[in-house]
Amino acid sequence: APADPPHAAPEEWRRVALRGARARPRSQAAPLVLDLSSLWAGPLAARLLRLAGARVIKLESTRRPDGARRGNARFYDRLNAGKQSVALDFAAHADRARLAQLLERADVVIESERPRARAQLGLDAARWLHAKPGRVWLSITGYGRGQPHADWVAFGDDAAAAAGLCWCVGPGAPLFVGDAIADPLAGLHGALAALECWRRGEGALLDVSLRGVTAWAIAEAPLRSGTPVRAPVAEPPRLTGETAPAAALGADSAAVLAEFGIA
């Protein structure tokens, strides 16, 4: 991505791409969340909703599971502990039908796919949203669902560079900023937006982008002009407290499908 300077007046970090029918407010009810996302931002949003009381089903492809499973196990556990794991073969007709049935049971869907991938899986957010009042579909992308950026691939580092973060750490030239700060920012904000809509009974397709959230955060807390930036001493990341292991791939497939009467 181009390391653009920060925008003086960035757009709102959350965009409602489509509104559905309203339901009654439900401040005490816990939603059923179907987490179709991978890596960091989406799984973090789903994990935060789980900590807020939601039931979360993490749905993965048997052919292409969440790539974070191949990384640091403790980090993966932090993002996915407490979620039920269902694995389906998205290339198989029968499992595509099971995916559609699981979608119909969900109150909140979290996904981080580009439009082409969504279409290949038959994921129609608009149809799903209008089928039942008060549903929330959280779409986390690199640059937003609108064109011409909808099909762009993005990760936390380059999305932050595009938002202008690299210009905030040194005068005169952009400098690299790690590590992938756009991902946790998008996960935090996405969880907040989804939970707010759900509790108010608002049906909405929420468009949250890595670049958009980072640009908004920069604008909310700008650095003072001329403030020197000192190079910090790099330390290894530290995890506080213990986290239960995340479920193995497909550990809950049979139980979940049986519970919902899905053959």
Residue pairs with C-beta under 8 A, 6 or more apart in sequence:
1 154
1 158
1 159
1 161
1 162
1 211
2 161
2 162
3 161
3 162
3 166
3 167
3 174
4 161
4 162
4 163
4 164
4 167
5 164
5 167
6 163
6 164
6 165
6 167
6 168
6 215
6 218
6 219
6 222
7 163
7 164
7 215
7 219
8 219
9 219
10 163
10 212
10 215
10 216
10 218
10 219
11 212
11 215
11 216
12 216
13 189
13 208
13 212
13 213
13 215
13 216
13 217
14 189
14 193
14 206
14 207
14 208
15 144
15 206
15 207
15 208
15 212
16 204
16 205
16 206
16 207
17 139
17 145
17 205
17 206
17 207
18 125
18 126
18 129
18 204
18 205
19 202
19 203
19 204
19 205
20 129
20 130
20 133
20 134
20 135
20 203
20 204
20 205
21 130
21 132
21 133
21 134
21 203
22 133
22 134
22 201
22 202
22 203
23 133
23 134
23 201
23 203
24 134
24 201
25 199
25 200
25 201
26 134
26 198
26 199
26 201
27 199
30 53
30 54
30 55
31 49
31 54
31 55
31 107
31 108
31 136
31 198
32 54
32 55
32 57
32 105
32 106
32 107
32 108
33 46
33 49
33 50
33 54
33 55
33 56
33 57
33 106
33 107
33 108
33 109
33 110
34 57
34 59
34 102
34 103
34 105
34 106
34 108
34 109
34 110
35 42
35 43
35 46
35 56
35 57
35 58
35 59
35 83
35 110
36 42
36 59
36 109
36 110
36 111
36 112
36 113
36 123
37 43
37 45
37 46
37 110
37 111
37 112
37 140
38 60
38 66
38 67
38 68
38 112
39 66
39 67
39 68
39 112
39 183
40 68
40 79
40 156
40 180
40 183
40 184
40 187
41 112
41 140
41 156
41 182
41 183
41 184
41 186
41 187
41 190
41 210
42 110
42 111
42 112
42 138
42 140
42 187
42 190
43 58
43 66
43 68
43 79
43 80
43 187
44 79
44 183
44 184
44 187
44 188
44 191
45 110
45 138
45 140
45 186
45 187
45 188
45 190
45 191
45 194
46 56
46 58
46 80
46 83
46 110
46 191
47 56
47 78
47 79
47 80
47 81
47 82
47 83
48 187
48 188
48 191
49 56
49 108
49 191
49 194
49 195
50 56
50 82
50 83
51 82
52 191
52 195
54 108
55 84
56 82
56 83
56 84
57 83
57 84
57 85
57 86
57 102
57 106
57 252
57 256
58 66
58 80
58 83
58 84
58 85
58 86
58 247
59 86
59 87
59 88
59 99
59 102
60 66
60 85
60 86
60 87
60 88
60 249
60 250
61 87
61 88
61 89
61 90
62 87
62 88
62 89
62 249
62 250
63 89
63 90
63 91
64 90
65 87
65 249
66 76
66 80
68 75
68 76
68 79
68 80
69 76
69 249
73 245
74 239
74 243
76 246
77 243
77 244
77 245
77 246
78 239
78 243
79 246
80 246
80 247
81 243
81 244
81 245
81 246
82 244
83 246
83 247
84 247
84 251
84 252
84 255
84 256
85 246
85 247
85 248
85 249
85 250
85 251
85 252
85 253
86 102
86 250
86 252
86 253
86 256
86 257
87 249
87 250
87 253
88 95
88 96
88 98
88 99
88 253
89 95
90 96
90 99
90 121
96 121
96 122
98 257
98 262
99 121
99 122
100 122
101 260
101 262
102 256
102 260
102 262
103 109
103 123
103 128
104 128
104 131
105 260
106 135
107 134
107 135
107 136
107 198
108 135
108 136
108 137
108 138
108 194
108 198
109 125
109 128
109 135
109 136
109 137
109 138
110 138
110 140
110 190
110 194
111 118
111 123
111 137
111 138
111 139
111 140
112 139
112 140
112 141
113 121
113 123
114 141
114 150
114 151
114 152
114 153
115 145
115 150
115 151
116 151
118 125
125 137
125 139
125 205
126 205
128 135
128 137
129 135
129 137
129 203
129 204
129 205
130 203
132 203
133 201
133 203
134 198
134 201
134 202
134 203
135 203
136 194
136 197
136 198
136 202
136 203
136 204
136 206
137 204
137 205
137 206
138 190
138 193
138 194
138 206
138 208
139 145
139 205
139 206
139 207
139 208
140 186
140 187
140 190
140 208
140 209
140 210
141 149
141 150
141 154
141 207
141 208
141 209
141 210
142 149
142 152
142 153
142 154
142 155
142 158
142 159
142 209
142 210
142 211
143 149
143 150
143 152
143 154
143 159
143 162
143 209
143 210
143 211
143 212
144 150
144 207
144 209
144 211
144 212
145 207
146 207
154 162
154 210
154 211
155 180
155 183
155 210
156 179
156 180
156 181
156 182
156 183
156 184
156 210
157 176
157 177
157 178
157 179
157 180
157 182
159 182
159 209
159 210
159 211
159 214
160 166
160 177
160 180
160 181
160 182
160 210
160 211
160 214
161 174
161 177
162 211
163 182
163 210
163 211
163 212
163 214
163 215
163 218
164 214
164 215
164 218
165 177
165 181
165 182
165 214
165 218
166 174
166 175
166 176
166 177
167 174
168 177
168 218
168 222
168 223
169 175
169 177
169 229
170 229
171 226
181 214
182 210
182 211
182 213
182 214
183 210
185 210
185 213
185 214
185 217
186 208
186 209
186 210
186 213
186 214
189 208
189 213
190 206
190 208
193 206
193 208
194 206
197 203
197 204
197 206
223 229
257 263
